[in-house]
Amino acid sequence: MSLISIFKSSIGKKLLMALSGIFLVVFLTQHFLINITSVFSEEIFNFLSHFMGNNPIVQFILQPILIFGVIFHFVMGFYLEIINRKSRGANYTRYAGGDNAPWISRNMIFSGGVVLLFLILHFYDFWVPEMNYKYIEFLPEDPNRYYEELIHKFESPIRTLIYSVSFIFLALHLLHGFSSSFKTIGVDSKYYKPIKSLTFIFSILIPFGFIFIAVFHNLMH
Amino acid sequence: MKLNLKIWRQKNSESKGGFENYVIDNITPDMSFLEMMDVLNQKLIYENIDPISFDHDCREGICGSCSLFINGRAHGPDKGITTCQLHMRKFKDGDSIVIEPFRAKSFPIIKDLVVDRSAFDRIQHSGGYISINTSGNTQDANTTPIRKEDADNAFDAATCIGCGACVATCKNASAMLYVSAKVSQFSYLPQGKVEAKERVLNMVKQMDDEGFGNCTNTGACEVECPKGISIKNIARMNREFYKAKI
């Protein structure tokens, strides 16, 4: 009972935001590790994609949890933004926010909003056709179709550009969100230095790795 | 120097309020910001205009009374100071200065630049104390050994003067730096362990009831805090809160 009551408090709501963010970071890592294989091995990428697309645990347990996690993180983010804006009441006529806090930390709702728009496009590009293929048209399973589907999407330079810009905003979001989530969890300040370094490495490596994959397939095919 | 001032005027908590423009001359660089306000008020009194209300007390940077949001910053353009320690040498002849009250739903405006910060008092009353009798039978300070690091951290947290600059500058009007300082100053010390659980639960509940926003770790509060209270206290308060709940 006491445990559940944590989430009624402001700290608890922030904790939920932090935990769902860390969950999405874990998902992002595994997504990247699978996608990067497409750069050097069509077979490995097809094998892993086929596994992820057909394994019942992934499909019917992990995928719904992931979708819930994504929706939860966005809904909670917008909800907290509304509460926070109400807490200000009247706005300042002049507010020099940039003098004491970086842009990325003050505009998480904006960078997160861009990532949300990207996710809608991403679902339209990959998830909707996948659901249609498997559960609406019931087409016969082809374990070698995934690589072709991927490179087909990145033939378009406009889509490649949209994906790249979106991942830059994801990087900006992670540069603050990754380390902030650990502070919210209550990690001791003696670990802030390694967390800061890890945040920087992760926030650059993963989003720019995704950009590399998109640009690579656009240029190579 | 001559300055163009744009100052928030509001008759009382019910009225709408708005900006008024004033031009003030013969301001010397050695004056404090509040002395400049005194000169302006003297001028307004001579002109039979209601002087501008603003909070101040010690004028030595230790009481936390003075507030003011000056040119978009709590306590003005310098870091780590109160408004009374801001001097006019920070401005140039002909500058325009926008002066607003601290703005937060939990800090309602009483008049002009004066805001009601009693929400902080209510948070403090809800748990910012120890029940150990410290009058008349005080023990030797070395009876209970305390790590130097803990003593230093407790002292640093205890330097919070409750001015509200953290709330004023935070984009979310969050009071977590203030509350975390008040929680931490006790949580580092054995005397504070007795009511540790009730303290953090009650203070966080009162903070939420007062309508302050949620911390998003931007760090703006520690930059503007005149006493340099570290944001690491917020993570410590979070830990204390989870421990108390679990």
Interface residues (C-beta under 8 A of the other chain):
Chain A: S2 L3 S5 I6 S9 S10 I11 K13 K14 L15 L80 I83 N84 K86 S87 R88 G89 A90 N91 Y92 T93 R94 Y95 A96 G97 D99 N100 A101 P102 S105 R106 M108 H176 S179 S180 K183 T184 I185 G186 V187 D188 S189 Y192
Chain B: K6 F19 F69 N71 G72 R73 P77 K79 V98 E100 R103 A104 K105 S106 T169 K171 N172 A173 S174 M176 V204 K205 M207 D208 G211 F212 G213 N214 C215 T216 N217 T218 G219 A220 V223 E224 S230 I231 K232 I234 A235 R236 M237 N238 R239 F241 Y242 K245 I246
